[in-house]
């Protein structure tokens, strides 16, 4: 699992990208779909 100072592995990034709540994954960051963010706040 990635920590604050490490990169996501290809396997981790691929899994994260497959989740409906995830818009984009880079080696160090996850960007969530707007609908997911709105639901979290609601």
PDBQT receptor file of N, H, CA, C and O in Angstrom, charges set to zero:
ATOM      1  N   UNK A   1       0.841  -1.185   0.000  1.00  0.00    +0.000 N 
ATOM      2  CA  UNK A   1       0.000   0.000   0.000  1.00  0.00    +0.000 C 
ATOM      3  C   UNK A   1       0.883   1.246   0.000  1.00  0.00    +0.000 C 
ATOM      4  O   UNK A   1       1.936   1.267   0.638  1.00  0.00    +0.000 OA
ATOM      5  N   UNK A   2       0.461   2.259  -0.703  1.00  0.00    +0.000 N 
ATOM      6  H   UNK A   2      -0.394   2.242  -1.221  1.00  0.00    +0.000 HD
ATOM      7  CA  UNK A   2       1.222   3.504  -0.802  1.00  0.00    +0.000 C 
ATOM      8  C   UNK A   2       1.162   4.269   0.518  1.00  0.00    +0.000 C 
ATOM      9  O   UNK A   2       0.133   4.303   1.194  1.00  0.00    +0.000 OA
ATOM     10  N   UNK A   3       2.267   4.868   0.855  1.00  0.00    +0.000 N 
ATOM     11  H   UNK A   3       3.103   4.841   0.306  1.00  0.00    +0.000 HD
ATOM     12  CA  UNK A   3       2.321   5.728   2.031  1.00  0.00    +0.000 C 
ATOM     13  C   UNK A   3       2.554   7.154   1.553  1.00  0.00    +0.000 C 
ATOM     14  O   UNK A   3       2.593   7.409   0.349  1.00  0.00    +0.000 OA
ATOM     15  N   UNK A   4       2.706   8.069   2.477  1.00  0.00    +0.000 N 
ATOM     16  H   UNK A   4       2.674   7.861   3.455  1.00  0.00    +0.000 HD
ATOM     17  CA  UNK A   4       2.879   9.481   2.117  1.00  0.00    +0.000 C 
ATOM     18  C   UNK A   4       4.101   9.715   1.252  1.00  0.00    +0.000 C 
ATOM     19  O   UNK A   4       4.165  10.714   0.536  1.00  0.00    +0.000 OA
ATOM     20  N   UNK A   5       5.079   8.812   1.302  1.00  0.00    +0.000 N 
ATOM     21  H   UNK A   5       5.028   8.000   1.883  1.00  0.00    +0.000 HD
ATOM     22  CA  UNK A   5       6.324   9.026   0.568  1.00  0.00    +0.000 C 
ATOM     23  C   UNK A   5       6.599   7.945  -0.469  1.00  0.00    +0.000 C 
ATOM     24  O   UNK A   5       7.737   7.797  -0.916  1.00  0.00    +0.000 OA
ATOM     25  N   UNK A   6       5.595   7.200  -0.852  1.00  0.00    +0.000 N 
ATOM     26  H   UNK A   6       4.670   7.321  -0.489  1.00  0.00    +0.000 HD
ATOM     27  CA  UNK A   6       5.818   6.156  -1.849  1.00  0.00    +0.000 C 
ATOM     28  C   UNK A   6       4.840   6.309  -3.010  1.00  0.00    +0.000 C 
ATOM     29  O   UNK A   6       3.934   7.142  -2.978  1.00  0.00    +0.000 OA
ATOM     30  N   UNK A   7       5.041   5.502  -4.012  1.00  0.00    +0.000 N 
ATOM     31  H   UNK A   7       5.777   4.825  -4.038  1.00  0.00    +0.000 HD
ATOM     32  CA  UNK A   7       4.206   5.539  -5.206  1.00  0.00    +0.000 C 
ATOM     33  C   UNK A   7       3.254   4.349  -5.205  1.00  0.00    +0.000 C 
ATOM     34  O   UNK A   7       3.551   3.306  -4.623  1.00  0.00    +0.000 OA
ATOM     35  N   UNK A   8       2.111   4.514  -5.859  1.00  0.00    +0.000 N 
ATOM     36  H   UNK A   8       1.870   5.362  -6.332  1.00  0.00    +0.000 HD
ATOM     37  CA  UNK A   8       1.223   3.374  -6.047  1.00  0.00    +0.000 C 
ATOM     38  C   UNK A   8       1.880   2.406  -7.020  1.00  0.00    +0.000 C 
ATOM     39  O   UNK A   8       2.497   2.826  -8.000  1.00  0.00    +0.000 OA
ATOM     40  N   UNK A   9       1.749   1.120  -6.752  1.00  0.00    +0.000 N 
ATOM     41  H   UNK A   9       1.248   0.780  -5.956  1.00  0.00    +0.000 HD
ATOM     42  CA  UNK A   9       2.223   0.130  -7.707  1.00  0.00    +0.000 C 
ATOM     43  C   UNK A   9       1.253   0.117  -8.893  1.00  0.00    +0.000 C 
ATOM     44  O   UNK A   9       0.153   0.664  -8.803  1.00  0.00    +0.000 OA
ATOM     45  N   UNK A  10       1.652  -0.493  -9.975  1.00  0.00    +0.000 N 
ATOM     46  H   UNK A  10       2.545  -0.937 -10.048  1.00  0.00    +0.000 HD
ATOM     47  CA  UNK A  10       0.752  -0.602 -11.133  1.00  0.00    +0.000 C 
ATOM     48  C   UNK A  10      -0.514  -1.370 -10.761  1.00  0.00    +0.000 C 
ATOM     49  O   UNK A  10      -1.607  -1.032 -11.216  1.00  0.00    +0.000 OA
ATOM     50  N   UNK A  11      -0.366  -2.386  -9.947  1.00  0.00    +0.000 N 
ATOM     51  H   UNK A  11       0.522  -2.660  -9.577  1.00  0.00    +0.000 HD
ATOM     52  CA  UNK A  11      -1.516  -3.185  -9.523  1.00  0.00    +0.000 C 
ATOM     53  C   UNK A  11      -2.479  -2.338  -8.676  1.00  0.00    +0.000 C 
ATOM     54  O   UNK A  11      -3.693  -2.395  -8.871  1.00  0.00    +0.000 OA
ATOM     55  N   UNK A  12      -1.940  -1.563  -7.747  1.00  0.00    +0.000 N 
ATOM     56  H   UNK A  12      -0.954  -1.517  -7.588  1.00  0.00    +0.000 HD
ATOM     57  CA  UNK A  12      -2.772  -0.692  -6.917  1.00  0.00    +0.000 C 
ATOM     58  C   UNK A  12      -3.471   0.364  -7.761  1.00  0.00    +0.000 C 
ATOM     59  O   UNK A  12      -4.669   0.596  -7.601  1.00  0.00    +0.000 OA
ATOM     60  N   UNK A  13      -2.730   1.003  -8.658  1.00  0.00    +0.000 N 
ATOM     61  H   UNK A  13      -1.757   0.814  -8.788  1.00  0.00    +0.000 HD
ATOM     62  CA  UNK A  13      -3.307   2.040  -9.509  1.00  0.00    +0.000 C 
ATOM     63  C   UNK A  13      -4.405   1.473 -10.394  1.00  0.00    +0.000 C 
ATOM     64  O   UNK A  13      -5.443   2.105 -10.587  1.00  0.00    +0.000 OA
ATOM     65  N   UNK A  14      -4.178   0.297 -10.925  1.00  0.00    +0.000 N 
ATOM     66  H   UNK A  14      -3.334  -0.217 -10.768  1.00  0.00    +0.000 HD
ATOM     67  CA  UNK A  14      -5.178  -0.347 -11.777  1.00  0.00    +0.000 C 
ATOM     68  C   UNK A  14      -6.458  -0.640 -10.985  1.00  0.00    +0.000 C 
ATOM     69  O   UNK A  14      -7.564  -0.405 -11.473  1.00  0.00    +0.000 OA
ATOM     70  N   UNK A  15      -6.301  -1.149  -9.776  1.00  0.00    +0.000 N 
ATOM     71  H   UNK A  15      -5.403  -1.340  -9.380  1.00  0.00    +0.000 HD
ATOM     72  CA  UNK A  15      -7.458  -1.429  -8.931  1.00  0.00    +0.000 C 
ATOM     73  C   UNK A  15      -8.207  -0.140  -8.598  1.00  0.00    +0.000 C 
ATOM     74  O   UNK A  15      -9.429  -0.075  -8.731  1.00  0.00    +0.000 OA
ATOM     75  N   UNK A  16      -7.478   0.876  -8.170  1.00  0.00    +0.000 N 
ATOM     76  H   UNK A  16      -6.485   0.824  -8.063  1.00  0.00    +0.000 HD
ATOM     77  CA  UNK A  16      -8.109   2.147  -7.821  1.00  0.00    +0.000 C 
ATOM     78  C   UNK A  16      -8.863   2.733  -9.010  1.00  0.00    +0.000 C 
ATOM     79  O   UNK A  16      -9.976   3.236  -8.854  1.00  0.00    +0.000 OA
ATOM     80  N   UNK A  17      -8.263   2.670 -10.193  1.00  0.00    +0.000 N 
ATOM     81  H   UNK A  17      -7.359   2.261 -10.320  1.00  0.00    +0.000 HD
ATOM     82  CA  UNK A  17      -8.894   3.215 -11.396  1.00  0.00    +0.000 C 
ATOM     83  C   UNK A  17     -10.181   2.476 -11.735  1.00  0.00    +0.000 C 
ATOM     84  O   UNK A  17     -11.071   3.039 -12.373  1.00  0.00    +0.000 OA
ATOM     85  N   UNK A  18     -10.285   1.232 -11.318  1.00  0.00    +0.000 N 
ATOM     86  H   UNK A  18      -9.563   0.775 -10.800  1.00  0.00    +0.000 HD
ATOM     87  CA  UNK A  18     -11.488   0.441 -11.619  1.00  0.00    +0.000 C 
ATOM     88  C   UNK A  18     -12.679   0.801 -10.733  1.00  0.00    +0.000 C 
ATOM     89  O   UNK A  18     -13.805   0.399 -11.026  1.00  0.00    +0.000 OA
ATOM     90  N   UNK A  19     -12.449   1.548  -9.662  1.00  0.00    +0.000 N 
ATOM     91  H   UNK A  19     -11.535   1.875  -9.424  1.00  0.00    +0.000 HD
ATOM     92  CA  UNK A  19     -13.528   1.908  -8.747  1.00  0.00    +0.000 C 
ATOM     93  C   UNK A  19     -14.383   3.033  -9.326  1.00  0.00    +0.000 C 
ATOM     94  O   UNK A  19     -13.845   3.988  -9.887  1.00  0.00    +0.000 OA
ATOM     95  N   UNK A  20     -15.703   2.935  -9.199  1.00  0.00    +0.000 N 
ATOM     96  H   UNK A  20     -16.140   2.160  -8.743  1.00  0.00    +0.000 HD
ATOM     97  CA  UNK A  20     -16.595   3.951  -9.773  1.00  0.00    +0.000 C 
ATOM     98  C   UNK A  20     -16.385   5.349  -9.190  1.00  0.00    +0.000 C 
ATOM     99  O   UNK A  20     -16.661   6.341  -9.865  1.00  0.00    +0.000 OA
ATOM    100  N   UNK A  21     -15.911   5.441  -7.971  1.00  0.00    +0.000 N 
ATOM    101  H   UNK A  21     -15.687   4.635  -7.423  1.00  0.00    +0.000 HD
ATOM    102  CA  UNK A  21     -15.728   6.741  -7.322  1.00  0.00    +0.000 C 
ATOM    103  C   UNK A  21     -14.467   7.458  -7.788  1.00  0.00    +0.000 C 
ATOM    104  O   UNK A  21     -14.293   8.646  -7.518  1.00  0.00    +0.000 OA
ATOM    105  N   UNK A  22     -13.591   6.747  -8.482  1.00  0.00    +0.000 N 
ATOM    106  H   UNK A  22     -13.732   5.782  -8.701  1.00  0.00    +0.000 HD
ATOM    107  CA  UNK A  22     -12.294   7.311  -8.867  1.00  0.00    +0.000 C 
ATOM    108  C   UNK A  22     -12.336   7.811 -10.309  1.00  0.00    +0.000 C 
ATOM    109  O   UNK A  22     -12.706   7.083 -11.230  1.00  0.00    +0.000 OA
ATOM    110  N   UNK A  23     -11.948   9.066 -10.475  1.00  0.00    +0.000 N 
ATOM    111  H   UNK A  23     -11.647   9.658  -9.727  1.00  0.00    +0.000 HD
ATOM    112  CA  UNK A  23     -11.892   9.674 -11.803  1.00  0.00    +0.000 C 
ATOM    113  C   UNK A  23     -10.548   9.414 -12.469  1.00  0.00    +0.000 C 
ATOM    114  O   UNK A  23     -10.484   9.085 -13.654  1.00  0.00    +0.000 OA
ATOM    115  N   UNK A  24      -9.463   9.566 -11.687  1.00  0.00    +0.000 N 
ATOM    116  H   UNK A  24      -9.515   9.834 -10.725  1.00  0.00    +0.000 HD
ATOM    117  CA  UNK A  24      -8.119   9.435 -12.247  1.00  0.00    +0.000 C 
ATOM    118  C   UNK A  24      -7.137   9.025 -11.151  1.00  0.00    +0.000 C 
ATOM    119  O   UNK A  24      -7.301   9.384  -9.985  1.00  0.00    +0.000 OA
ATOM    120  N   UNK A  25      -6.119   8.272 -11.547  1.00  0.00    +0.000 N 
ATOM    121  H   UNK A  25      -5.986   7.981 -12.494  1.00  0.00    +0.000 HD
ATOM    122  CA  UNK A  25      -5.070   7.867 -10.618  1.00  0.00    +0.000 C 
ATOM    123  C   UNK A  25      -3.724   8.170 -11.250  1.00  0.00    +0.000 C 
ATOM    124  O   UNK A  25      -3.477   7.828 -12.407  1.00  0.00    +0.000 OA
ATOM    125  N   UNK A  26      -2.854   8.814 -10.482  1.00  0.00    +0.000 N 
ATOM    126  H   UNK A  26      -3.054   9.092  -9.542  1.00  0.00    +0.000 HD
ATOM    127  CA  UNK A  26      -1.460   8.973 -10.899  1.00  0.00    +0.000 C 
ATOM    128  C   UNK A  26      -0.626   8.159  -9.923  1.00  0.00    +0.000 C 
ATOM    129  O   UNK A  26      -1.176   7.498  -9.042  1.00  0.00    +0.000 OA
ATOM    130  N   UNK A  27       0.660   8.196 -10.062  1.00  0.00    +0.000 N 
ATOM    131  H   UNK A  27       1.107   8.733 -10.778  1.00  0.00    +0.000 HD
ATOM    132  CA  UNK A  27       1.532   7.426  -9.174  1.00  0.00    +0.000 C 
ATOM    133  C   UNK A  27       1.418   7.867  -7.724  1.00  0.00    +0.000 C 
ATOM    134  O   UNK A  27       1.710   7.091  -6.814  1.00  0.00    +0.000 OA
ATOM    135  N   UNK A  28       0.998   9.099  -7.504  1.00  0.00    +0.000 N 
ATOM    136  H   UNK A  28       0.761   9.729  -8.244  1.00  0.00    +0.000 HD
ATOM    137  CA  UNK A  28       0.973   9.639  -6.141  1.00  0.00    +0.000 C 
ATOM    138  C   UNK A  28      -0.371  10.206  -5.700  1.00  0.00    +0.000 C 
ATOM    139  O   UNK A  28      -0.505  10.637  -4.555  1.00  0.00    +0.000 OA
ATOM    140  N   UNK A  29      -1.359  10.215  -6.573  1.00  0.00    +0.000 N 
ATOM    141  H   UNK A  29      -1.250   9.865  -7.503  1.00  0.00    +0.000 HD
ATOM    142  CA  UNK A  29      -2.599  10.927  -6.250  1.00  0.00    +0.000 C 
ATOM    143  C   UNK A  29      -3.829  10.229  -6.820  1.00  0.00    +0.000 C 
ATOM    144  O   UNK A  29      -3.784   9.609  -7.882  1.00  0.00    +0.000 OA
ATOM    145  N   UNK A  30      -4.933  10.352  -6.076  1.00  0.00    +0.000 N 
ATOM    146  H   UNK A  30      -4.970  10.856  -5.213  1.00  0.00    +0.000 HD
ATOM    147  CA  UNK A  30      -6.238   9.853  -6.533  1.00  0.00    +0.000 C 
ATOM    148  C   UNK A  30      -7.152  11.061  -6.691  1.00  0.00    +0.000 C 
ATOM    149  O   UNK A  30      -7.260  11.886  -5.783  1.00  0.00    +0.000 OA
ATOM    150  N   UNK A  31      -7.811  11.165  -7.846  1.00  0.00    +0.000 N 
ATOM    151  H   UNK A  31      -7.723  10.495  -8.583  1.00  0.00    +0.000 HD
ATOM    152  CA  UNK A  31      -8.811  12.200  -8.085  1.00  0.00    +0.000 C 
ATOM    153  C   UNK A  31     -10.168  11.509  -8.129  1.00  0.00    +0.000 C 
ATOM    154  O   UNK A  31     -10.370  10.547  -8.870  1.00  0.00    +0.000 OA
ATOM    155  N   UNK A  32     -11.091  12.019  -7.324  1.00  0.00    +0.000 N 
ATOM    156  H   UNK A  32     -10.927  12.801  -6.723  1.00  0.00    +0.000 HD
ATOM    157  CA  UNK A  32     -12.410  11.393  -7.221  1.00  0.00    +0.000 C 
ATOM    158  C   UNK A  32     -13.424  12.065  -8.137  1.00  0.00    +0.000 C 
ATOM    159  O   UNK A  32     -13.300  13.246  -8.464  1.00  0.00    +0.000 OA
ATOM    160  N   UNK A  33     -14.427  11.294  -8.544  1.00  0.00    +0.000 N 
ATOM    161  H   UNK A  33     -14.528  10.335  -8.278  1.00  0.00    +0.000 HD
ATOM    162  CA  UNK A  33     -15.532  11.803  -9.351  1.00  0.00    +0.000 C 
ATOM    163  C   UNK A  33     -16.300  12.851  -8.545  1.00  0.00    +0.000 C 
ATOM    164  O   UNK A  33     -16.411  12.747  -7.323  1.00  0.00    +0.000 OA
ATOM    165  N   UNK A  34     -16.821  13.844  -9.227  1.00  0.00    +0.000 N 
ATOM    166  H   UNK A  34     -16.731  13.929 -10.219  1.00  0.00    +0.000 HD
ATOM    167  CA  UNK A  34     -17.576  14.907  -8.571  1.00  0.00    +0.000 C 
ATOM    168  C   UNK A  34     -18.779  14.339  -7.812  1.00  0.00    +0.000 C 
ATOM    169  O   UNK A  34     -19.069  14.767  -6.694  1.00  0.00    +0.000 OA
ATOM    170  N   UNK A  35     -19.465  13.392  -8.409  1.00  0.00    +0.000 N 
ATOM    171  H   UNK A  35     -19.230  13.044  -9.317  1.00  0.00    +0.000 HD
ATOM    172  CA  UNK A  35     -20.653  12.799  -7.761  1.00  0.00    +0.000 C 
ATOM    173  C   UNK A  35     -20.278  12.126  -6.433  1.00  0.00    +0.000 C 
ATOM    174  O   UNK A  35     -21.053  12.165  -5.478  1.00  0.00    +0.000 OA
ATOM    175  N   UNK A  36     -19.122  11.525  -6.376  1.00  0.00    +0.000 N 
ATOM    176  H   UNK A  36     -18.492  11.493  -7.153  1.00  0.00    +0.000 HD
ATOM    177  CA  UNK A  36     -18.655  10.897  -5.139  1.00  0.00    +0.000 C 
ATOM    178  C   UNK A  36     -18.364  11.944  -4.077  1.00  0.00    +0.000 C 
ATOM    179  O   UNK A  36     -18.726  11.766  -2.913  1.00  0.00    +0.000 OA
ATOM    180  N   UNK A  37     -17.726  13.015  -4.459  1.00  0.00    +0.000 N 
ATOM    181  H   UNK A  37     -17.432  13.160  -5.404  1.00  0.00    +0.000 HD
ATOM    182  CA  UNK A  37     -17.409  14.089  -3.505  1.00  0.00    +0.000 C 
ATOM    183  C   UNK A  37     -18.686  14.716  -2.958  1.00  0.00    +0.000 C 
ATOM    184  O   UNK A  37     -18.777  14.998  -1.763  1.00  0.00    +0.000 OA
ATOM    185  N   UNK A  38     -19.663  14.933  -3.819  1.00  0.00    +0.000 N 
ATOM    186  H   UNK A  38     -19.589  14.704  -4.789  1.00  0.00    +0.000 HD
ATOM    187  CA  UNK A  38     -20.938  15.524  -3.376  1.00  0.00    +0.000 C 
ATOM    188  C   UNK A  38     -21.629  14.584  -2.395  1.00  0.00    +0.000 C 
ATOM    189  O   UNK A  38     -22.145  15.028  -1.369  1.00  0.00    +0.000 OA
ATOM    190  N   UNK A  39     -21.643  13.313  -2.698  1.00  0.00    +0.000 N 
ATOM    191  H   UNK A  39     -21.224  12.953  -3.531  1.00  0.00    +0.000 HD
ATOM    192  CA  UNK A  39     -22.287  12.334  -1.822  1.00  0.00    +0.000 C 
ATOM    193  C   UNK A  39     -21.588  12.269  -0.462  1.00  0.00    +0.000 C 
ATOM    194  O   UNK A  39     -22.253  12.126   0.564  1.00  0.00    +0.000 OA
ATOM    195  N   UNK A  40     -20.278  12.371  -0.444  1.00  0.00    +0.000 N 
ATOM    196  H   UNK A  40     -19.739  12.487  -1.277  1.00  0.00    +0.000 HD
ATOM    197  CA  UNK A  40     -19.535  12.355   0.833  1.00  0.00    +0.000 C 
ATOM    198  C   UNK A  40     -19.904  13.548   1.695  1.00  0.00    +0.000 C 
ATOM    199  O   UNK A  40     -20.028  13.418   2.913  1.00  0.00    +0.000 OA
ATOM    200  N   UNK A  41     -20.077  14.693   1.087  1.00  0.00    +0.000 N 
ATOM    201  H   UNK A  41     -19.976  14.798   0.098  1.00  0.00    +0.000 HD
ATOM    202  CA  UNK A  41     -20.407  15.899   1.836  1.00  0.00    +0.000 C 
ATOM    203  C   UNK A  41     -21.859  15.853   2.315  1.00  0.00    +0.000 C 
ATOM    204  O   UNK A  41     -22.191  16.325   3.403  1.00  0.00    +0.000 OA
ATOM    205  N   UNK A  42     -22.712  15.271   1.472  1.00  0.00    +0.000 N 
ATOM    206  H   UNK A  42     -22.442  14.888   0.588  1.00  0.00    +0.000 HD
ATOM    207  CA  UNK A  42     -24.124  15.203   1.819  1.00  0.00    +0.000 C 
ATOM    208  C   UNK A  42     -24.283  14.367   3.055  1.00  0.00    +0.000 C 
ATOM    209  O   UNK A  42     -25.402  14.174   3.530  1.00  0.00    +0.000 OA
TER     210      UNK A  42
